[in-house]
Amino acid sequence: MNLCRKAAVLCHPVTMKSKYSQYYNQSLIHSYYTFAKNMSTQELAKRIENKKKLSSLDMVIVVLCTIIILENLLVLIAVCRNKKFHSAMFFFIGNLAFSDLLAGSAYIANIFLSGSRTFDLMPVQWFIREGTAFIALAASVFSLLAIATERYIAITKVKVYGSTKTCRMFLLIGACWVTSILLGGLPIMGWNCINDLPECSAVLPLYSKKYILFVVTIFSLILLSIVILYVRIYLIVRSSHQEATNLPAYALLKTVTIVLGVFIMCWLPAFTILLLDTSCRIQFCPILSKAEFFFSFATLNSALNPVIYTLRSKDMRKEFLRVLCCWGVLHSGRPADRCLVPLKSSSSLEHCTIKHEHQTTPIMQDCTSV
């Protein structure tokens, strides 16, 4: 009860109706931030005053997110315009690129709606701001899982995505987004700490600690699943004595190892902060007040995914150059015929696609170098 008096907010059992009625209470965010950040009203007012302008870190993140949007847009254009990329693997890569593009857009919106502007928001607007970022993160994680699953199935079965099974691929992509929206939308649907102040997060003051723990646990299990799938792929390659020295197969292992390493490197600090947030109050764990630095570092993952998953394909690199070339040529008033000439050579991906239809040996079914 002392906690409730400190923040001047009631802490009694409430119905969902009374909780939802708080979604349009503009003074609620100020009260919850005062408590969650362990600040007096004067300290919070001073912090608001200091954050009226974008900081240097904010500007760096805006530039980074702009790069994320542009490079993932380039991936989507390349996949859409080149029929050689209309395959399961590239559709999954396109889905990852779209989720990372959304992440970049959400991060930029978050930057411009944060700081002093946070306290001009109503709770429902705050939930939309944070929920969009969570949806984008979830979609990226589920896309990584889908790619890992596709790699595992492709290396153990023949012709996984025939004409009769294409719909399964699109259903998987659809399920990725439906699950992401549900996961990111849980707080606005009611799983939050409104009218339950002691359960509030210090990093995200309207989010319940239990919800944050749930999300981090889900993402950690997904990461563990990806590790297991890639270990299985490695064991399959090692167990095939005849194809164990196949360079494209080892190129695939190198690619997925890089992907896992970068994903862990970028997100482990942020996940650690969120886990710490669920078990420690900010006065005992002052590092929680620096959470924005860890989330800023995590945005690098969305910038690196297109590099890792697409630039290792020669054809994708060529398509990037063609798109950029056409953009420059069309804006210079010259004909774009040379830029629109179809690709003549094939990368290891295309060679492996052909082998996929004629070979029965697991390793040679799909030796894609993503």
C-alpha positions as CSV (number, residue, x, y, z in Angstrom):
1,M,0.0,0.0,0.0
2,N,2.9,2.4,0.6
3,L,3.9,1.9,-3.0
4,C,0.5,3.0,-4.1
5,R,0.6,6.1,-1.9
6,K,4.0,7.0,-3.2
7,A,2.7,7.2,-6.8
8,A,-0.7,8.5,-5.9
9,V,-2.3,5.6,-7.8
10,L,-4.8,3.1,-6.4
11,C,-3.7,-0.5,-6.2
12,H,-6.8,-2.5,-5.6
13,P,-8.3,-5.4,-7.6
14,V,-10.1,-4.0,-10.7
15,T,-12.3,-5.2,-13.5
16,M,-11.1,-5.2,-17.1
17,K,-13.6,-2.4,-17.8
18,S,-12.0,-0.1,-15.3
19,K,-8.5,-1.0,-16.6
20,Y,-9.5,-0.1,-20.2
21,S,-11.0,3.2,-19.0
22,Q,-7.5,4.3,-17.9
23,Y,-6.2,3.9,-21.5
24,Y,-7.3,7.5,-22.2
25,N,-6.1,9.0,-18.9
26,Q,-3.3,11.4,-20.0
27,S,-1.9,11.9,-16.5
28,L,-1.4,8.2,-15.9
29,I,1.9,7.9,-17.8
30,H,3.4,10.7,-15.7
31,S,2.4,8.9,-12.5
32,Y,3.7,5.5,-13.6
33,Y,7.0,6.9,-14.9
34,T,7.5,8.7,-11.6
35,F,7.2,5.5,-9.7
36,A,8.9,3.1,-12.2
37,K,11.9,5.4,-12.6
38,N,12.1,6.0,-8.8
39,M,12.0,9.8,-9.3
40,S,10.4,12.7,-7.6
41,T,8.1,14.9,-9.6
42,Q,10.8,17.6,-9.7
43,E,13.4,15.1,-11.0
44,L,11.1,13.8,-13.7
45,A,10.3,17.4,-14.8
46,K,14.0,18.1,-15.1
47,R,14.5,15.0,-17.1
48,I,11.7,15.9,-19.4
49,E,13.2,19.4,-19.9
50,N,16.6,17.8,-20.8
51,K,15.0,15.5,-23.4
52,K,13.1,18.0,-25.4
53,K,15.7,17.8,-28.1
54,L,17.1,14.7,-29.8
55,S,20.3,13.5,-28.3
56,S,23.4,12.5,-30.3
57,L,22.5,8.8,-29.7
58,D,19.0,9.5,-31.0
59,M,20.4,11.0,-34.2
60,V,22.7,8.0,-34.7
61,I,19.8,5.7,-34.3
62,V,17.7,7.7,-36.8
63,V,20.5,7.4,-39.3
64,L,21.0,3.7,-38.6
65,C,17.2,3.0,-39.0
66,T,17.1,5.0,-42.3
67,I,19.9,2.6,-43.5
68,I,17.9,-0.4,-42.3
69,I,14.8,0.8,-44.2
70,L,16.7,1.4,-47.4
71,E,18.7,-1.8,-47.5
72,N,15.7,-4.0,-46.6
73,L,13.6,-2.1,-49.2
74,L,16.4,-3.0,-51.7
75,V,16.1,-6.7,-50.7
76,L,12.3,-6.6,-51.2
77,I,12.6,-5.0,-54.6
78,A,15.3,-7.5,-55.7
79,V,13.2,-10.5,-54.6
80,C,10.0,-9.1,-56.2
81,R,11.4,-8.2,-59.6
82,N,13.6,-11.2,-60.3
83,K,11.7,-14.4,-60.9
84,K,14.9,-16.4,-60.1
85,F,14.3,-15.4,-56.5
86,H,10.7,-16.6,-56.4
87,S,11.6,-19.7,-54.3
88,A,10.9,-20.7,-50.7
89,M,14.3,-19.6,-49.4
90,F,14.1,-16.1,-50.9
91,F,10.5,-15.6,-49.9
92,F,11.5,-16.3,-46.3
93,I,14.4,-13.9,-46.7
94,G,11.9,-11.3,-48.1
95,N,9.7,-11.9,-45.1
96,L,12.7,-11.2,-42.8
97,A,13.6,-8.1,-44.8
98,F,10.0,-6.8,-44.4
99,S,10.0,-7.4,-40.7
100,D,13.4,-5.7,-40.4
101,L,12.1,-2.8,-42.5
102,L,9.1,-2.5,-40.1
103,A,11.5,-2.6,-37.2
104,G,13.5,0.3,-38.6
105,S,10.3,2.3,-39.1
106,A,9.1,1.5,-35.6
107,Y,12.4,2.5,-34.0
108,I,12.3,5.8,-35.8
109,A,8.7,6.5,-34.7
110,N,9.7,5.5,-31.2
111,I,12.6,8.0,-31.2
112,F,10.4,10.9,-32.3
113,L,7.6,9.9,-29.8
114,S,10.0,9.4,-26.9
115,G,11.6,11.9,-24.5
116,S,9.4,14.7,-23.4
117,R,6.8,13.7,-26.1
118,T,6.1,10.5,-24.1
119,F,4.1,12.5,-21.5
120,D,1.9,13.9,-24.2
121,L,0.7,10.4,-25.1
122,M,-2.3,8.6,-23.7
123,P,-1.7,5.0,-22.5
124,V,-3.4,3.6,-25.6
125,Q,-1.0,5.6,-27.8
126,W,2.0,4.5,-25.6
127,F,0.9,0.8,-26.1
128,I,0.8,1.3,-29.9
129,R,4.2,2.9,-29.9
130,E,5.9,0.1,-27.9
131,G,3.7,-2.7,-29.3
132,T,4.7,-1.9,-32.9
133,A,8.4,-2.3,-31.9
134,F,7.6,-5.6,-30.2
135,I,5.7,-6.9,-33.2
136,A,8.6,-6.1,-35.5
137,L,11.0,-7.8,-33.2
138,A,8.8,-10.9,-32.9
139,A,8.4,-11.1,-36.7
140,S,12.2,-10.9,-37.1
141,V,12.7,-13.7,-34.6
142,F,10.0,-15.9,-36.1
143,S,11.4,-15.3,-39.6
144,L,14.8,-16.4,-38.4
145,L,13.1,-19.6,-37.0
146,A,11.3,-20.1,-40.3
147,I,14.6,-19.8,-42.3
148,A,16.3,-22.3,-39.9
149,T,13.4,-24.7,-40.3
150,E,13.4,-24.4,-44.1
151,R,17.2,-25.0,-44.1
152,Y,16.8,-28.1,-42.0
153,I,13.9,-29.5,-44.0
154,A,15.6,-28.7,-47.3
155,I,18.8,-30.6,-46.3
156,T,16.9,-33.7,-45.1
157,K,14.1,-34.1,-47.7
158,V,13.7,-33.9,-51.5
159,K,11.5,-31.3,-53.2
160,V,10.0,-29.9,-50.0
161,Y,8.3,-27.0,-51.8
162,G,6.6,-28.5,-54.8
163,S,3.7,-26.9,-56.6
164,T,1.2,-28.5,-54.2
165,K,3.1,-27.3,-51.1
166,T,3.7,-23.7,-52.0
167,C,0.6,-22.7,-49.9
168,R,2.3,-24.2,-46.9
169,M,5.1,-21.8,-47.2
170,F,2.8,-18.8,-47.4
171,L,0.8,-20.2,-44.4
172,L,4.0,-20.3,-42.4
173,I,4.7,-16.7,-43.3
174,G,1.1,-15.7,-42.4
175,A,1.4,-17.6,-39.1
176,C,4.6,-15.7,-38.4
177,W,2.8,-12.4,-38.6
178,V,-0.4,-13.4,-36.8
179,T,1.7,-14.8,-33.9
180,S,3.8,-11.7,-33.8
181,I,0.8,-9.4,-33.8
182,L,-0.8,-11.4,-31.0
183,L,2.4,-11.4,-29.0
184,G,3.0,-7.7,-29.4
185,G,-0.6,-6.9,-28.8
186,L,-1.1,-8.7,-25.5
187,P,-0.4,-5.5,-23.4
188,I,-3.0,-3.4,-25.2
189,M,-5.4,-6.3,-24.9
190,G,-5.1,-6.2,-21.1
191,W,-1.8,-7.9,-20.0
192,N,-0.3,-4.7,-18.5
193,C,0.3,-3.2,-15.1
194,I,-2.3,-0.5,-15.1
195,N,-3.9,-0.4,-11.6
196,D,-1.2,-2.9,-10.4
197,L,1.8,-0.6,-9.9
198,P,4.2,-3.0,-8.1
199,E,4.1,-5.2,-11.1
200,C,5.3,-2.4,-13.5
201,S,8.5,-2.6,-15.4
202,A,11.2,0.0,-14.8
203,V,12.3,0.0,-18.4
204,L,8.8,0.0,-19.9
205,P,6.6,1.4,-17.1
206,L,3.2,0.4,-18.4
207,Y,4.3,-3.2,-19.2
208,S,3.9,-6.0,-16.6
209,K,7.0,-7.7,-15.5
210,K,5.3,-11.0,-16.1
211,Y,4.7,-10.1,-19.7
212,I,8.3,-9.1,-20.3
213,L,9.5,-12.4,-18.7
214,F,7.1,-14.3,-20.9
215,V,8.3,-12.6,-24.1
216,V,12.0,-13.0,-23.2
217,T,11.4,-16.7,-22.4
218,I,9.6,-17.2,-25.7
219,F,12.4,-15.6,-27.7
220,S,15.1,-17.5,-25.8
221,L,13.3,-20.8,-26.5
222,I,13.2,-19.8,-30.2
223,L,16.9,-19.0,-30.2
224,L,17.6,-22.4,-28.5
225,S,15.5,-24.1,-31.2
226,I,17.5,-22.4,-34.0
227,V,20.7,-23.5,-32.3
228,I,19.4,-27.1,-32.2
229,L,18.4,-27.0,-35.8
230,Y,21.7,-25.7,-37.0
231,V,23.6,-28.3,-34.8
232,R,21.4,-31.0,-36.5
233,I,22.4,-29.6,-39.9
234,Y,26.0,-29.7,-39.0
235,L,25.8,-33.3,-37.8
236,I,24.1,-34.3,-41.0
237,V,26.8,-32.7,-43.0
238,R,29.5,-34.4,-40.9
239,S,27.8,-37.8,-41.1
240,S,27.8,-37.8,-44.9
241,H,31.3,-39.0,-45.7
242,Q,30.9,-38.6,-49.4
243,E,29.7,-35.0,-49.4
244,A,31.5,-33.9,-46.2
245,T,34.0,-31.9,-48.2
246,N,31.3,-30.2,-50.3
247,L,32.2,-26.5,-50.2
248,P,28.7,-25.1,-50.7
249,A,27.4,-27.2,-47.8
250,Y,30.2,-25.8,-45.6
251,A,29.4,-22.3,-46.9
252,L,25.9,-22.8,-45.6
253,L,27.2,-23.8,-42.2
254,K,29.4,-20.7,-42.2
255,T,26.5,-18.5,-43.1
256,V,24.2,-19.8,-40.4
257,T,27.0,-19.7,-37.8
258,I,27.5,-16.0,-38.6
259,V,23.7,-15.4,-38.4
260,L,23.5,-17.0,-35.0
261,G,26.6,-15.2,-33.7
262,V,25.3,-11.8,-34.8
263,F,21.8,-12.4,-33.5
264,I,23.2,-13.5,-30.0
265,M,25.7,-10.6,-30.0
266,C,23.1,-8.0,-30.8
267,W,20.2,-9.2,-28.6
268,L,21.7,-10.9,-25.6
269,P,22.5,-7.6,-23.8
270,A,19.0,-6.3,-24.4
271,F,17.4,-9.6,-23.2
272,T,19.7,-9.6,-20.1
273,I,18.5,-6.1,-19.3
274,L,14.8,-7.1,-19.7
275,L,15.4,-10.2,-17.5
276,L,17.1,-8.0,-14.9
277,D,14.1,-5.7,-15.0
278,T,11.7,-8.5,-14.0
279,S,13.6,-9.2,-10.8
280,C,15.3,-6.0,-9.7
281,R,14.0,-2.5,-8.9
282,I,15.8,0.4,-10.5
283,Q,17.2,1.8,-7.2
284,F,19.1,-1.5,-6.7
285,C,20.0,-2.0,-10.4
286,P,20.8,1.5,-11.8
287,I,21.9,0.0,-15.1
288,L,18.2,-0.3,-15.9
289,S,18.2,3.5,-16.5
290,K,20.7,2.9,-19.4
291,A,18.5,0.4,-21.1
292,E,18.2,2.6,-24.2
293,F,21.8,2.0,-25.0
294,F,21.3,-1.8,-25.1
295,F,18.2,-1.5,-27.3
296,S,20.1,0.8,-29.6
297,F,22.8,-1.7,-30.0
298,A,20.2,-4.4,-30.7
299,T,18.9,-2.5,-33.8
300,L,22.2,-3.4,-35.5
301,N,20.7,-6.9,-36.0
302,S,18.1,-5.5,-38.4
303,A,20.9,-3.8,-40.4
304,L,23.1,-6.9,-40.5
305,N,20.5,-9.4,-41.5
306,P,20.2,-8.3,-45.1
307,V,24.0,-8.4,-45.4
308,I,24.3,-11.9,-44.0
309,Y,21.4,-13.5,-45.7
310,T,21.6,-11.9,-49.2
311,L,25.1,-10.6,-50.0
312,R,26.5,-14.1,-49.8
313,S,24.5,-14.9,-53.0
314,K,26.2,-13.7,-56.1
315,D,22.9,-13.3,-58.0
316,M,21.5,-11.2,-55.2
317,R,24.5,-8.9,-55.3
318,K,24.1,-8.5,-59.1
319,E,20.4,-7.8,-58.6
320,F,21.2,-5.1,-56.1
321,L,23.6,-3.5,-58.5
322,R,21.0,-3.7,-61.3
323,V,18.4,-2.0,-59.1
324,L,20.8,0.8,-58.1
325,C,22.0,1.1,-61.6
326,C,18.4,1.5,-63.0
327,W,17.6,4.0,-60.3
328,G,20.6,6.1,-61.3
329,V,20.1,5.7,-65.1
330,L,16.4,6.5,-65.0
331,H,17.1,9.7,-63.1
332,S,19.8,10.7,-65.6
333,G,17.4,10.5,-68.6
334,R,19.3,7.7,-70.3
335,P,17.8,4.4,-71.5
336,A,17.7,1.6,-68.9
337,D,18.0,-1.3,-71.4
338,R,21.4,-2.4,-70.1
339,C,20.1,-2.4,-66.5
340,L,17.1,-4.6,-67.3
341,V,19.0,-7.4,-69.1
342,P,18.2,-10.7,-67.3
343,L,20.9,-12.3,-65.3
344,K,23.0,-14.7,-67.3
345,S,25.1,-16.5,-64.7
346,S,23.9,-18.5,-61.7
347,S,25.1,-18.5,-58.2
348,S,25.6,-21.6,-56.0
349,L,22.0,-21.1,-55.0
350,E,20.7,-21.7,-58.5
351,H,23.0,-24.7,-59.1
352,C,21.8,-26.3,-55.9
353,T,18.2,-25.6,-56.8
354,I,18.8,-27.7,-60.0
355,K,20.5,-30.4,-58.0
356,H,17.6,-30.4,-55.6
357,E,15.3,-31.8,-58.2
358,H,17.6,-34.5,-59.4
359,Q,19.6,-35.7,-56.4
360,T,18.5,-37.8,-53.5
361,T,21.6,-37.4,-51.3
362,P,20.6,-35.2,-48.4
363,I,23.6,-32.9,-48.5
364,M,23.3,-32.2,-52.2
365,Q,19.6,-31.6,-52.1
366,D,20.2,-28.0,-51.0
367,C,23.7,-26.6,-50.6
368,T,22.5,-23.0,-50.7
369,S,25.0,-20.4,-49.8
370,V,22.5,-17.9,-48.5
